[in-house]
């Protein structure tokens, strides 16, 4: 079935309720000590750590979304449950990351979020919802209806040549064997475009890394392809891909092609990498540079 505009709006409202409900619970536990457990994931620590709060957040979200699965014939992909392949059996599926940035959460630092998306069977994001519990910031958008931040149209900053290029990075960047050399190359990349070098932000999960790209222009967030499983999973990028589409900003793989948000087999994004940019021109320059 094809969802109507009114149905998408209703589903967005339910998704927002789920995200804020879970986010408020998460924030109420932010000052507590949390036992860090380990699960099967990619080859990065961030993909392997989990806490009881991740599972409780997922429980609250699915409880809130429960009525929608049968009523709208939706599938599900969520981080803390096995992939049941329902995402391939329905025209749309909820894609849920109940606590992105678990490492930041356990350290008591900013950078964790709740992320909920509605994705078509063909891998196209139709709803994107991100709630930042630390600041109570809500980002949300619907296909062809624009993106909002705290209930108002999301206003993007005007980049200036007097600004540095802000790079949202994570441990996969830091762990690169030639990382110092690559940082020097990125400095050159920035200065050649008239920018004041680079600024690094490296403490957030994938979801806020993308949101902060939009809020810190000129800015980039990227993950390179690699041969082993990892590079984040679909739930790390589905909601922000929708938001970036609605903002008219690039959310692509490292070659400039649309993100595949309903891949067959595993859900990892390591095959072609990820690139979020604060402008199409910056994305095109980065793609050429990375090649």
URFENJO-V909204 format. One record per backbone hydrogen bond with DSSP energy under -1.0 kcal/mol. CO is the residue of the C=O (numbers start at 1). NH is the residue of the N-H. E is the energy in kcal/mol with one decimal. If there is no record, write none. Layout:
# URFENJO-V909204
co->CO nh->NH e->E
co->CO nh->NH e->E
This chain:
# URFENJO-V909204
co->4 nh->8 e->-2.5
co->5 nh->9 e->-2.1
co->6 nh->10 e->-2.2
co->7 nh->11 e->-2.6
co->8 nh->12 e->-2.5
co->9 nh->13 e->-2.1
co->10 nh->14 e->-2.0
co->11 nh->15 e->-2.7
co->12 nh->16 e->-2.8
co->13 nh->17 e->-2.0
co->14 nh->18 e->-2.2
co->15 nh->19 e->-2.7
co->16 nh->20 e->-2.6
co->17 nh->21 e->-2.2
co->18 nh->22 e->-2.2
co->19 nh->23 e->-2.6
co->20 nh->24 e->-2.6
co->21 nh->25 e->-1.5
co->22 nh->26 e->-2.5
co->23 nh->27 e->-2.5
co->24 nh->28 e->-1.6
co->26 nh->29 e->-1.1
co->27 nh->30 e->-1.2
co->29 nh->32 e->-1.6
co->37 nh->50 e->-1.8
co->45 nh->48 e->-1.6
co->45 nh->49 e->-1.5
co->48 nh->39 e->-2.8
co->50 nh->37 e->-3.0
co->51 nh->55 e->-1.2
co->52 nh->56 e->-2.3
co->53 nh->57 e->-2.7
co->54 nh->58 e->-2.2
co->55 nh->59 e->-2.3
co->56 nh->60 e->-2.3
co->57 nh->61 e->-2.4
co->58 nh->62 e->-2.8
co->59 nh->63 e->-2.2
co->60 nh->64 e->-1.9
co->61 nh->65 e->-2.4
co->62 nh->66 e->-1.1
co->65 nh->68 e->-2.1
co->67 nh->71 e->-1.4
co->68 nh->72 e->-2.4
co->69 nh->74 e->-1.9
co->75 nh->94 e->-2.4
co->77 nh->96 e->-2.7
co->78 nh->81 e->-1.4
co->85 nh->88 e->-1.8
co->91 nh->121 e->-2.6
co->92 nh->75 e->-2.5
co->93 nh->119 e->-2.6
co->94 nh->77 e->-2.5
co->95 nh->117 e->-2.3
co->96 nh->79 e->-2.0
co->97 nh->115 e->-2.4
co->100 nh->113 e->-2.1
co->101 nh->105 e->-2.2
co->102 nh->106 e->-2.6
co->103 nh->107 e->-1.4
co->104 nh->109 e->-2.4
co->105 nh->108 e->-1.0
co->111 nh->205 e->-2.4
co->113 nh->100 e->-2.4
co->114 nh->131 e->-2.5
co->115 nh->97 e->-3.1
co->116 nh->129 e->-2.3
co->117 nh->95 e->-3.1
co->118 nh->126 e->-3.6
co->118 nh->127 e->-1.6
co->119 nh->93 e->-2.5
co->120 nh->123 e->-2.4
co->124 nh->120 e->-2.8
co->126 nh->143 e->-2.6
co->127 nh->118 e->-1.9
co->128 nh->141 e->-2.0
co->129 nh->116 e->-2.8
co->130 nh->139 e->-3.2
co->131 nh->114 e->-2.3
co->132 nh->136 e->-1.4
co->132 nh->137 e->-1.3
co->137 nh->132 e->-3.0
co->138 nh->150 e->-3.4
co->139 nh->130 e->-3.0
co->140 nh->148 e->-3.4
co->141 nh->128 e->-2.4
co->142 nh->145 e->-2.6
co->146 nh->142 e->-1.3
co->147 nh->154 e->-2.2
co->148 nh->140 e->-2.3
co->149 nh->152 e->-1.2
co->152 nh->149 e->-3.1
co->160 nh->163 e->-1.6
co->163 nh->196 e->-2.2
co->165 nh->199 e->-2.4
co->166 nh->220 e->-2.2
co->167 nh->201 e->-2.5
co->170 nh->173 e->-1.2
co->170 nh->174 e->-1.8
co->171 nh->175 e->-2.4
co->173 nh->176 e->-1.4
co->176 nh->179 e->-1.7
co->178 nh->182 e->-2.6
co->179 nh->183 e->-2.6
co->180 nh->184 e->-1.8
co->181 nh->185 e->-2.0
co->182 nh->186 e->-2.3
co->183 nh->187 e->-2.2
co->184 nh->188 e->-2.1
co->185 nh->189 e->-2.5
co->186 nh->190 e->-2.4
co->187 nh->191 e->-2.7
co->188 nh->192 e->-2.4
co->190 nh->193 e->-1.1
co->190 nh->195 e->-2.2
co->191 nh->194 e->-1.8
co->195 nh->197 e->-1.7
co->197 nh->165 e->-2.8
co->199 nh->167 e->-3.4
co->201 nh->169 e->-2.4
co->205 nh->209 e->-2.1
co->206 nh->210 e->-1.8
co->207 nh->211 e->-2.1
co->208 nh->212 e->-3.0
co->209 nh->213 e->-1.1
co->210 nh->214 e->-1.4
co->211 nh->215 e->-1.3
co->218 nh->166 e->-2.6
co->219 nh->278 e->-1.9
co->220 nh->168 e->-2.9
co->221 nh->276 e->-3.2
co->223 nh->274 e->-2.4
co->229 nh->43 e->-1.2
co->232 nh->269 e->-2.4
co->233 nh->236 e->-2.0
co->234 nh->237 e->-1.5
co->234 nh->238 e->-1.9
co->237 nh->241 e->-2.2
co->238 nh->242 e->-1.6
co->239 nh->243 e->-2.1
co->240 nh->244 e->-2.8
co->241 nh->245 e->-2.3
co->242 nh->246 e->-2.1
co->243 nh->247 e->-1.5
co->244 nh->249 e->-2.8
co->250 nh->277 e->-1.7
co->252 nh->275 e->-3.1
co->253 nh->256 e->-2.0
co->257 nh->253 e->-3.0
co->267 nh->234 e->-1.3
co->269 nh->273 e->-1.2
co->270 nh->226 e->-2.1
co->272 nh->254 e->-2.0
co->274 nh->223 e->-2.5
co->275 nh->252 e->-2.6
co->276 nh->221 e->-2.4
co->279 nh->283 e->-2.1
co->280 nh->284 e->-2.6
co->281 nh->285 e->-2.3
co->282 nh->286 e->-2.4
co->283 nh->287 e->-2.7
co->284 nh->288 e->-2.1
co->285 nh->289 e->-2.3
co->286 nh->290 e->-3.1
co->287 nh->291 e->-1.8
